[in-house]
Amino acid sequence: MRLEPLGAHHLAGLTRAGADPELWRWTLADASTPEAMAGYVEAALGEAERGESRPFATIERATGTVVGSTRFGNIAPTHGRAEIGWTWIARPWQRTAVNTEAKLLMLAHAFDVWGLDRVELKTDALNARSRAAILRLGATEEGTLRRHMRTSTGRLRDTVYFSILADEWPAVRDRLDARLRAHVGSAPDPHA
């Protein structure tokens, strides 16, 4: 798996990967159609251009297949924090090492390159699978913001916030490295 800075050239692959409406069940947007994905990518690239986020395409290294997307957002260097989120992965690559490896690379960049003090993650309170995955990363659940965001269907969602702090990062990194070694035989180089 590798993360590539998101570009317009990823649109066709993202459209194929994101065509499953179930991927968007717990998100604020539904990008399951080609038109919606074009808007999703355009919005992400606009955020990147304005310095509001750093979006990536998630690529299966062996085949070069686009399997999803993720990004850094709410980047606040003055406060030593950023958020990792907007993550989705096509169903065939779910429950593989793809998300763990992507999070390891992003966390390594956040803490080891940017020198952040805090990385935030959030999800819909109803998304039990995402909440469990975030906890498996080693994040700490901090609380729930009630009626925090409106989804594409108009539902007001409660949002659960999590964080990983800089002094927790070494233990989190070691646990993620061990999970990846057990899963795929070797851990990625977070500086690659």
N, C-alpha and C positions, 0 to 999 in steps of 0.2 A: 504494500500500500504506500502511496505517496500523496502528498497534498500539493496541489498546484494553485498559484494565485488564480482566482476565477477570471475567465475571459469570455468574450462572446463566442470564441471557438469551441467552448464547452457546451453550448446550448443544445446541440443535437443529442449528445450523450446524456445530458441532464434530463432532457425531455423523455428519452427512453427509460432512464432509471427511475424517473419520478411519475410515471404514468399510472401507478397504482394509487387510487384514491385513498386507500387505507393508510398510506404513509402520512397523509395530511390530516388525519382524524383529530390529533391533539395539537395541531399547530394553529397559528394565527392566519396563515394563508393556505390556499389550496392551489397548488401548482401542478395538478394532475393532467392538464390539457396543454397542448403545445403553446397556445396563446397565453395561458396563465404562467407557464414556465418562462416564456419570453419576458413577461412583465416582472417575474420574480428575479430573473437574472439582471434585467435592466435596473431594477431597484437596488439590488446588491452592488452592482457596478457603480451606480450613482453614489451610494454610501461610501464606497471605497474612494471614489474620486474626491469626495468632500472630507475624507479622513475620518469618517464616522465608524467604519468597520474595515476589517480585512477578511474578505470572503475567499474560500478555497473550494476547488473541485476535489473530491476524493476519488482517487484513481487506483484501480487494481494494478499493481506493478507488473505482474506476469503478462497480462493481456493488453494493458493500456486502456481498459474499459472504465468509463466514468460510472461510479457506483453510488454517488451521493454528493453531499456538500456540507460544509461547516464553516464557521467564521468566528473571528474575534469581533466583539462589539462593545459598546459602552466603554471604550478605552479612555482611561483617565490617568495619564502619567503623573499628574500633580498629586493624585491621591494614591498612586501605586497600585492601581487595580484595573482589571479588564474582565469582560465576560466571555466565556466560551459557550456558543450555542448555535441556534439555527441549524442544528445537525439533523440530517436525515440520510438514511442508507437504504438502498433498494433491498427488497425482501431476501433475494438469494444470498446477500452478504451480511444479513443480520445474524446475530449469534455466532459470528466468526470473530477473528482477531482485529477486523478492520476498525471498529470504533475504539477499541482499547489502544491500538497503535496510533490512531489519529489523536486521541486525547493525550497520550504520552508525548508525542511530538509537539503538540500545542502547549502543554503545560511546561515542557522543557524550555520552549521558546519564551514563554511568559516569565518564568522564574529565573532561568539561567542566562537569557539574552537580554530581556527587557529589565530584569531585576525587580519585578513586581512584588508587592507584599501580599496580594490577595487576588485570587481568581474566583469569579462567581459563575454559577450555573443555575438555571432555573427551568421549571417545567410546569405543565398543567397539573394541578393537584389530582385530577382524575387519571392521569397517565401513570399507572402503577409500574409499568415496565420501565419507563424512563426514570422514574424515581429510584427504582432498584438499581438500575445501571449506574446512576450518578453516585449512589452510596457505595457500590462495588469499586468505583474509582478511588474511593477513600475520602470523598467530600463529606462535610458535616452539614446536616440539615439545620437551617437557621430559623425558619419560620414561614408562615403563609401570609401572602398579601391577598386579602379577600376582595373579590370583584375587581381584580387588577387590570384585566385586559379583555377586549372584545374579540372573539374569534370571527373567522370569515362567515360563520353561520349566524352571527349575532349573539351567541351565548357569551355571557360574562363569565370569565374563568377566574378561578382562584389560582394563584401562582405560588409554587413552593420554591424558595431560595435555598441554595447550598453554597458552600465556599470551601476552598483549600487555601491555607495560609502558607507563607514562605517557610516558616519553621516546620510545617507538616510535610512540605514537598519531598524531602529526602526519603521519608518512609513511604509516601505515596509512590514515588518513582521506583523504589525497590520492589514494592508489591506489584506494580504494573509490569516491570521488567520480568519478574518471576512468572506472572500469568502468561506473558507472551512467550517466554521460553518453554513453558509447559504446553502451550497451544501450538506453536509453530516451530519449535526447536531452537530458535534464537531470537533475541530481542533486537529491535531496530536501533540504529545509531541516531539518537535524537538531534545530533548536530549535522546529519547528512542532508 
